[in-house]
Amino acid sequence: MRKDLSRDVPLQESKEKWFKSHLLDRELELRELYDIPQQELDIIMAETAELRSDPSNRERNLGKYCTAGYFLELARIIDRRRSEQ
């Protein structure tokens, strides 16, 4: 059984920051990443990595590009923590 990571949410990640996931067909708040199932976390990592891999996305929508990067990095950290448990 995995440890409840939601208790480890740093204060800066408790602020509202949203990402609209087209693959999950919903909006996710940053702090939700700590509690979503691994399969959904994998989907978020793939979706945000795809957004970040195309430099033209930065020019089209800088806010979404930056938010995707933040979600991607946090998802990777959470993924590593889960795999270590």
C-alpha positions as CSV (number, residue, x, y, z in Angstrom):
1,M,0.0,0.0,0.0
2,R,1.4,3.4,-1.0
3,K,1.9,6.2,1.4
4,D,-0.6,9.1,1.2
5,L,1.5,11.7,-0.5
6,S,-1.1,14.5,-0.2
7,R,0.2,15.2,3.3
8,D,3.5,16.1,1.7
9,V,2.1,18.9,-0.5
10,P,4.4,21.9,-0.1
11,L,2.7,25.2,0.6
12,Q,3.6,26.7,-2.9
13,E,1.8,23.7,-4.5
14,S,-1.3,24.3,-2.5
15,K,-2.1,27.5,-4.5
16,E,-4.6,27.0,-7.2
17,K,-3.0,26.1,-10.5
18,W,-5.0,24.3,-13.1
19,F,-4.2,22.2,-16.2
20,K,-7.0,21.3,-18.7
21,S,-6.3,17.7,-19.7
22,H,-7.8,16.8,-23.0
23,L,-6.8,13.1,-22.5
24,L,-8.5,12.9,-19.2
25,D,-11.3,15.2,-20.3
26,R,-11.2,17.4,-17.2
27,E,-9.3,20.1,-15.4
28,L,-6.8,19.1,-12.7
29,E,-5.5,21.2,-9.9
30,L,-1.8,20.9,-9.2
31,R,-2.2,19.5,-5.7
32,E,-4.5,16.7,-7.2
33,L,-1.4,15.1,-8.7
34,Y,-0.5,13.7,-5.3
35,D,-3.7,11.6,-5.1
36,I,-4.6,10.6,-8.7
37,P,-4.1,7.0,-9.7
38,Q,-0.8,6.1,-11.3
39,Q,-2.4,5.5,-14.7
40,E,-3.8,9.0,-14.8
41,L,-0.4,10.4,-13.6
42,D,1.2,8.6,-16.5
43,I,-1.3,10.2,-18.9
44,I,-0.6,13.7,-17.5
45,M,3.1,13.2,-17.8
46,A,2.7,12.1,-21.5
47,E,0.3,15.0,-22.3
48,T,2.4,17.7,-20.7
49,A,5.6,16.3,-22.1
50,E,4.0,16.5,-25.6
51,L,3.1,20.1,-25.1
52,R,6.6,21.0,-23.9
53,S,8.3,19.1,-26.7
54,D,6.9,21.5,-29.4
55,P,8.6,24.9,-29.1
56,S,5.8,26.5,-31.2
57,N,3.5,25.8,-28.2
58,R,5.5,28.4,-26.3
59,E,4.8,31.0,-28.9
60,R,1.1,30.1,-29.2
61,N,0.2,30.0,-25.5
62,L,3.0,30.8,-23.1
63,G,0.8,30.3,-20.0
64,K,-0.3,26.8,-20.9
65,Y,3.3,26.0,-22.0
66,C,4.7,27.1,-18.6
67,T,1.8,25.4,-16.6
68,A,2.4,22.1,-18.5
69,G,6.1,22.3,-17.5
70,Y,5.2,22.7,-13.9
71,F,2.7,19.8,-14.0
72,L,5.2,17.6,-15.8
73,E,8.0,18.2,-13.3
74,L,5.8,17.7,-10.3
75,A,4.3,14.5,-11.8
76,R,7.8,13.2,-12.4
77,I,8.7,13.8,-8.8
78,I,5.6,12.1,-7.5
79,D,6.2,9.2,-9.9
80,R,9.7,8.7,-8.5
81,R,8.5,8.9,-5.0
82,R,5.9,6.2,-5.7
83,S,8.3,3.9,-7.3
84,E,10.7,4.2,-4.3
85,Q,8.0,3.0,-1.9
